Structures are given as C-alpha cells and as structure tokens.
Amino acid sequence: MTDWLINHSWESFRRTKEYCGFVSKIERDKIEVEDKIVYFGQGMIFGVFEAIDLPNNEFKGWKKAYPFQVKLKPSAISENGIAAKPLESKILLQKSDGGSANLLELTETEFNRIKKAIEEGQ
C-alpha cells in the first residue's frame, strides 16, 4: 500500500469527492486499490481518501476530460481546507526535476501527520 498526494484544483474537488481523474493512464496506474490518497490543490489539503476502484470515464462532471480515474472512499474531509505550502514546494521541486505535477508519493509519516491534522480540525 502506498500513500499519495494528488494535486488537483479546488473546483475539481467541489464537483465530486468520489473521484479524482488523470489525463495520463501511466500516472493513474501508479495508484492501486487500497492506496491512501491526500487530495490537495492550490496549497490546501482537502481530505484523505482510500482508492477503492480504478475506472475509466465513469465520472464526467469536470470541465476537462480526465478519463483515467480513481474512485475514492473518504477517510477524513477538511471543512475549509488546511494550508500546506511545504507540500506545494515539494510538488514544484519534483516537477522541476521532470516528475509529475499531479502525483507525489508521501512517506507514511507525512501521510499520518496530514490525516491527524484533518481529524483535529487544524
């Protein structure tokens, strides 16, 4: 089981909390059922989820097509989001090294800190 940070917009999160999507099948296929997901965007953490399925084109409510999807089961949702600028810096660093701007593997410690912060309402 792997812990992931998925970088998407607040708008995408508002449209559905049951799915996140990718343009790239290669990116989406790094995620496996039962992996843990931190949904993140614009410097804010929105929630923590578990991947329960990997459908294609199941949810079509986004403005842009994201055919390669992850179906999500919520574990902890932040009411107003939690500021997390260090995670944004980590994504930008990964992107500058030629990596993904949408998907970042988290350590177990990072994931547990994030989940605890959401559960404590910070």
Long-range contacts (C-beta under 8 A, 24 or more apart in sequence): 1-32, 1-34, 1-35, 1-36, 2-30, 2-31, 2-32, 2-35, 2-36, 2-105, 3-35, 3-36, 3-38, 3-105, 3-106, 3-107, 3-108, 3-110, 3-111, 4-30, 4-31, 4-35, 4-36, 4-37, 4-38, 4-103, 4-104, 4-105, 4-106, 5-37, 5-38, 5-40, 5-87, 5-91, 5-103, 5-104, 5-105, 5-106, 6-37, 6-38, 6-39, 6-40, 6-70, 6-102, 6-103, 7-40, 7-41, 7-91, 7-101, 7-102, 7-103, 7-104, 8-39, 8-40, 8-41, 8-102, 9-41, 9-42, 10-41, 10-42, 10-44, 10-46, 10-81, 11-63, 12-41, 12-62, 13-39, 13-41, 13-46, 13-47, 15-61, 15-62, 16-59, 16-61, 16-62, 17-47, 17-49, 17-72, 17-74, 17-77, 18-59, 18-71, 18-72, 19-58, 19-59, 19-69, 19-70, 19-71, 19-72, 20-66, 20-69, 20-70, 20-72, 21-59, 21-62, 21-66, 21-67, 21-68, 21-69, 21-70, 22-66, 22-67, 22-68, 22-69, 22-70, 22-102, 22-103, 23-64, 23-65, 23-66, 23-67, 23-68, 24-68, 24-102, 25-67, 25-68, 27-68, 27-100, 27-102, 27-103, 28-54, 28-68, 28-69, 28-70, 29-54, 29-68, 30-103, 31-70, 31-103, 36-75, 36-111, 37-70, 37-72, 38-106, 38-111, 38-114, 39-72, 40-84, 40-87, 43-83, 43-84, 43-85, 43-87, 43-88, 44-78, 44-81, 44-82, 44-83, 44-84, 45-78, 45-81, 45-82, 45-84, 45-87, 45-114, 45-117, 45-118, 46-77, 46-78, 46-81, 47-74, 47-75, 47-76, 47-77, 47-78, 47-118, 48-74, 48-75, 48-76, 48-77, 48-111, 48-114, 48-115, 48-118, 49-73, 49-74, 49-75, 50-75, 75-115, 76-115, 76-118, 76-119, 77-118, 78-118, 79-121, 82-114, 82-117, 82-118, 82-122, 84-114
